[in-house]
Amino acid sequence: LKVNDGNLVIGTAGHGIDFSANSHASGMTSETLDSYEEGTWTPGGNWDDVTGTYTKIGRVVHAAFSVRSDATSGNLGITGLPFACANNQASRNGVFFGWNEWNSETHGQLAGNVDMNGTTFYFYVMDGGGNTGNFNQLGDNKYIKGVICYQT
């Protein structure tokens, strides 16, 4: 199949590009790429100056964000992710920081994951206790920028 100009369109939902000829993994549940989407989203929560973009390839979502804190108390979290996370631990994944003004020397490393079956990302402190990061530790008008990666 060769498309000289324009887009290749799959005309029926649930169909896509089949990679089964290259299968080598045991436990494979799908070898068809049937979804690709990119766009913008608005990170929610106690944040100012918010921007977000996302790319969804198959079940994997990469939701990039830039937020500036607008609170001095409460738990750190970003609401309104563009897709709900799958309802299992392995799909919650985490965050990759591009820039953040969190003081890791004082409070420990910042990490996090998505709420199973939900659209909220929670920031956690890697302090051995699984404690949630909070705005009074971050401080007002501080930026956190990164990419949240998870599966639908």
HELIX and SHEET records of a PDB file:
HELIX    1   1 SER A   20  ASN A   22  5                                   3    
HELIX    2   2 GLN A   89  SER A   91  5                                   3    
HELIX    3   3 SER A  104  HIS A  107  1                                   4    
HELIX    4   4 PHE A  135  LEU A  138  1                                   4    
SHEET    1   A 2 ILE A  17  ASP A  18  0                                        
SHEET    2   A 2 THR A  32  LEU A  33 -1                                        
SHEET    1   B 5 TYR A  36  THR A  40  0                                        
SHEET    2   B 5 TRP A  47  ILE A  57 -1                                        
SHEET    3   B 5 VAL A  60  SER A  69 -1                                        
SHEET    4   B 5 TYR A 143  GLN A 151 -1                                        
SHEET    5   B 5 GLY A  94  ASN A 100 -1                                        
SHEET    1   C 3 GLY A  77  ILE A  78  0                                        
SHEET    2   C 3 PHE A 121  MET A 126 -1                                        
SHEET    3   C 3 GLN A 109  VAL A 114 -1                                        
END                                                                             
